Amino acid sequence: MDTVRGAKSVTRTGPIIVVLLAMLVVWYAAAIGMNAPWQTTLNTRAGLADVPFTDFALQTWAQDRPVLPAPHQVLGEIWNATVALELTSRRSLAYHGWITLSSTLLGFVLGTTLGVALAVFIVHNEAANRSLMPWIIASQTIPILAIAPMVVVGLGSVGITGTVPRALISMYLSFFPVVVGMVKGLRSPESIQLDLMHTYDASPWQTFWKLRWPAAMPMLFASMKVGIAISLVGAVVSELSNAAGGGLGVRLLTGSYNGQTIQIWAALFIAAALAAILVMIVGAAERMVNARMGARPA
Amino acid sequence: MSQLQYFLALVAGGLSAAALAYSFVTPFEQALLLKAFLALGFLSLIRFFVPLGLWADGAFALLGAVAVLTSLGAFAPPLPFFWMAVVVAWLFAWLFVERLSKSLAPRLSDNAGLGLLVPVVFGAALLVIWEVVTRGANVPPVLLPAPSAIGAQLANSAPILWADFVQTFIKSVLPGFAIGCLSGLVVAILVDRSPFLKAGLLPIGNFMSALPIIGIAPIMVMWFGFDWQSKAAVVVAMTFFPMLVNTVAGLNASSSIERDLMRTYAADYWQTLLKLRLPAAGPFIFNALKINSTLALIGAIVAEFFGTPVVGMGFRISTGVGRLAIDLVWAEIAVAAIAGSAFYGVIALIERGVTFWHPSVRGGRA
């Protein structure tokens, strides 16, 4: 049994590893190509002629401000900026990552709570459904992220600064997928199931907790995965307006002003890792809840 | 009437009476319309003896909105009974919507026009409250300008807004969207031929869709310069993965019985692809197009925060925030909202035409 499962996981992860390795090779090759012009200029200035290709490749992978840094440079920068530095240092990526993470999480929790509450209201009140739903759907087509800096500055002018305004952006972004998903999920019980609850003489309260709420769980987790990813994007973008506040968005911004490409890529990698970990945590919670509810493993 | 409706009607009538009594502290001629509205609101309590139609509540709400808006300048600062009148008008609007949707509920589809009225009333109420609160309570315009100020700015700076729209939407979003979606589609069709690549690329594509790809904006600005090319590149990167993942899923959407049928027709790969699998993938492809229409606009605007020539929606927003020209920023946001909704709407319309056979379209609800 175990060997079968092992073989299966190899056939599943094998192709992913191959594709990832291929991407790594392409990356290193692209780094040579894209950094070559500048390296040639440097070498001519230094009076070096006929550099062997292997040396030349190594040179392109070790520039200070490369057009495209090689992966090991980015990883080195991440190592230097996290483990090798004190946590409280202004240059530490862990410090900036924590700023981003805290507003992401606060915004996500607020957004999910608000989204679930609104979805419950919409499902139980026809007037709310008819007046709110079209606007909620229409508002998803609006580039809300664009107003992020303005909200931060506007709230800053009335004295609300720090994590809260950024969390509000994240809340705003993560709230929509949750409302739409939860309305769908809370409506997913079929009329035959609702009728059964009726024959049991269940109160609206019991119908909600014993039928609608459990039935909405898959949609809740699906929309929470979207919501947490987009909260992180909201947190990063809302940091762009205040370079003094810190956060991964600020690292991106200062990196782009100073031409520090390695710094940009390192911040980008950390943001990607954060997103991946957060989505994975939501996925783990989903599996745990499914197991508790006795759902069949998919 | 339901319990909630009784409650709303009672509170609206009672509050009107209280506000009307309060309003006698001012000279009689001042804000006459507002007082007339409050008197009518008080008289509406008659509904507990003589039934009033739901349209009467609609008329009350409309009258209340007009009365509140016209008497905004009458007192400075507004007296408490003015705010009570605002609440009364809002209660009447709520009551109207509540009764209208109750009367609509049994027949969902055959009164589309009236069904549309409910969200319109809600939107209008929101605008009126926004206007009344921002002007009545003297909210600093830096925090939130009144809708009328935004509208005036929209009309005044139309040339600037149009130039920004051309730079951001026509030059950056559309080419980026086209390149990103087309390349996603082509790569998906290529990948689909190899199960190995599919198994390797699909989880990575799914993973990439969850990443903050928007963060590559500064890198693209460095690579492709300040003009629209870098923004289009960000849009390409953002739209590629949703398209790839959705198309690959869509190409598997045709059932094996349909594919077997194509085989009995001796159809070759391309015929099966063009006549069965791509049409069957239509709903998935359009889903990706819809997701991407929003992503593309966001990508282009945010990428402009990292450096632009002196034109563009993102440029205008970031510099407007810096100069505290918040009216202009909100006007720009209104343009972005209209552009985003129109873009989405056009794609949804095309979807209805192309995937007319799909149950979600045949049922009349896209």
Interface residues (C-beta under 8 A of the other chain):
Chain A: T11 R12 G14 P15 I16 I17 V18 V19 L20 V67 E126 A127 N129 R130 S131 L132 M133 P134 W135 A138 Q140 T141 I142 P143 I144 L145 A146 I147 P149 M150 V153 G154 L155 S157 V158 K225 A229 L232 V233 V236 V237 L240 S241 L248 L252 L253 G255 S256 G259 T261 I264 W265 A267 L268 A271 A272 A275 A276 V279
Chain B: W94 V97 E98 L100 S101 K102 L104 A105 G115 V118 P119 V121 F122 G123 P140 V142 L143 L144 F196 L197 K198 A199 G200 L201 P203 I204 F207 A210 L211 P212 I214 G215 I216 A217 P218 I219 V221 M222 W223 S293 T294 L297 I298 I301 V302 F305 F306 G307 M313 G314 I317 S318 G320 V321 I326 V329 I333 A336 A337 G340 S341 F343 Y344 G345
